[in-house]
Amino acid sequence: MADNKKSGNNGQQQQQVFAINVQYTKDFSFENVTPASHITSNKQPEIDAQIKVDVEDADKAKGLYNVSLIVNIHAKIDSKTMFILDLNYKGEFTISGFPDDLMGAILYIECPRLLFPFARNIVATAVSEGGFPPLYLAPVNFAELYQQQLDSKGKTLQ
């Protein structure tokens, strides 16, 4: 948690707060379409992993924000679907005292960066429990994802 102080417009000290209140699996689905025992190919599977960050203002006046890390994985081998995994891992954050121009970076970079290791573990465990070798998601550059999102809107990261 950050608790640095900075002066407000009227000379009062404003405390910066950045805290995770709760994190949890909001939604999860693992569909084992073709069990590993039915796969005869020694080829490497094709893994299509998509990661998206979604942010909602839970109560902006209180500095509460919900950040979801949405992971969708479709694994195929020889154009046969092995498994499909969908995960929505959510965190509720208290964030206040930061300049408005930093809030986007905090919500879309720092919050998902903190949630990612937990979502990664859920994915690896679920795939392993589904009868396949564990799937460890590669680290994600959330700053790059955020910049791509801003570029699509014609803005730049500061």
C-alpha positions in Angstrom: 0.0 0.0 0.0 1.3 3.4 -0.9 0.7 6.1 1.7 2.9 9.0 0.4 1.5 12.4 1.0 1.2 15.2 -1.4 -0.1 18.7 -1.1 -3.6 19.4 -2.5 -4.7 22.7 -4.0 -5.6 24.2 -0.7 -2.3 23.2 1.1 -3.8 20.1 2.8 -1.9 16.9 2.8 -3.6 14.3 0.6 -2.7 10.7 1.3 -2.1 8.3 -1.6 -3.7 4.9 -1.1 -3.2 1.8 -3.3 -4.6 -1.4 -1.7 -6.1 -4.7 -2.8 -9.3 -5.2 -0.7 -10.2 -8.6 -2.1 -9.3 -10.8 -5.1 -11.3 -13.9 -6.3 -12.3 -16.1 -9.2 -15.4 -14.3 -10.6 -16.1 -16.9 -13.3 -14.3 -20.1 -14.4 -14.8 -22.7 -17.0 -12.7 -25.6 -18.2 -14.0 -27.8 -21.0 -11.9 -30.9 -21.6 -13.0 -31.6 -25.2 -10.4 -34.3 -26.1 -8.8 -36.0 -23.1 -5.0 -36.3 -23.2 -5.3 -40.1 -23.4 -7.1 -39.8 -26.7 -4.4 -37.7 -28.4 -2.0 -39.8 -30.5 0.0 -37.0 -32.0 3.4 -36.1 -30.7 3.1 -32.6 -32.1 3.1 -29.5 -29.9 -0.4 -28.2 -29.4 -1.5 -24.8 -30.7 -2.3 -22.6 -27.8 -4.4 -19.5 -28.4 -4.3 -17.5 -25.2 -6.1 -14.1 -25.0 -5.8 -11.8 -22.0 -8.0 -8.8 -21.5 -8.2 -6.2 -18.7 -11.6 -4.8 -17.7 -12.0 -1.9 -15.2 -15.2 -0.8 -13.5 -15.7 2.1 -11.0 -17.3 0.3 -8.0 -17.6 3.5 -6.0 -15.3 6.3 -7.4 -16.2 8.6 -4.5 -14.7 6.1 -2.1 -11.8 5.2 -4.5 -13.1 1.7 -5.1 -12.3 0.0 -8.5 -13.0 -3.5 -9.8 -10.3 -4.8 -12.1 -10.9 -8.1 -14.0 -8.2 -10.1 -15.7 -10.0 -12.1 -18.3 -8.1 -15.1 -19.7 -9.4 -17.2 -22.6 -7.4 -20.2 -23.8 -8.2 -22.5 -26.7 -5.8 -25.5 -27.1 -5.8 -27.5 -30.4 -3.7 -30.3 -31.8 -4.1 -31.4 -35.5 -7.1 -28.9 -35.6 -8.8 -31.0 -32.9 -9.8 -29.0 -29.8 -8.1 -30.4 -26.7 -9.5 -28.0 -24.1 -11.1 -24.5 -23.6 -10.4 -22.5 -20.5 -12.2 -19.2 -19.6 -11.2 -17.4 -16.4 -12.4 -14.1 -15.0 -10.1 -13.3 -12.0 -11.2 -10.1 -10.3 -9.7 -7.7 -7.7 -11.3 -4.9 -5.8 -8.8 -2.1 -5.2 -8.9 1.1 -3.1 -7.0 3.8 -5.0 -7.0 7.4 -4.1 -4.8 10.5 -3.9 -3.2 10.0 -7.3 -3.4 12.5 -10.2 -6.1 11.7 -12.7 -3.5 11.3 -15.5 -1.9 8.3 -13.6 -5.2 6.5 -12.9 -5.3 4.8 -16.3 -1.8 3.4 -15.8 -2.5 2.3 -12.3 -5.8 0.6 -13.2 -4.7 -1.0 -16.5 -1.0 -1.8 -15.7 -0.4 -2.1 -11.9 -3.6 -3.7 -10.8 -3.5 -6.5 -13.4 0.2 -7.0 -12.8 -0.7 -7.8 -9.2 -3.5 -10.2 -10.2 -1.6 -12.0 -12.9 0.4 -14.5 -10.8 -2.8 -15.8 -9.1 -4.6 -16.2 -12.4 -1.5 -17.9 -13.9 -1.5 -20.4 -11.1 -5.3 -21.1 -11.5 -4.7 -21.8 -15.2 -1.7 -24.1 -14.6 -3.6 -26.1 -11.9 -6.8 -26.4 -13.9 -5.0 -27.6 -17.1 -3.0 -30.1 -15.0 -6.1 -31.4 -13.2 -7.7 -31.7 -16.6 -5.1 -34.4 -17.5 -2.7 -32.2 -19.5 0.8 -31.0 -18.7 0.5 -27.7 -16.7 0.2 -24.6 -18.9 2.3 -21.7 -17.5 1.3 -18.4 -19.1 4.3 -16.3 -20.1 4.7 -13.0 -18.2 2.5 -10.3 -19.7 3.7 -6.7 -20.4 0.6 -4.9 -19.3 2.2 -1.5 -20.1 2.4 -2.6 -23.7 -1.2 -3.9 -23.7 -2.3 -0.5 -22.3 -0.3 1.4 -24.9 -2.0 -0.7 -27.7 -5.4 0.2 -26.2 -4.5 3.9 -26.1 -3.1 3.7 -29.7 -6.4 2.3 -30.9 -8.0 5.4 -29.4 -5.4 7.7 -30.8 -3.8 8.6 -27.4 -0.3 7.9 -26.0 0.9 6.7 -22.6 2.7 9.4 -20.6 
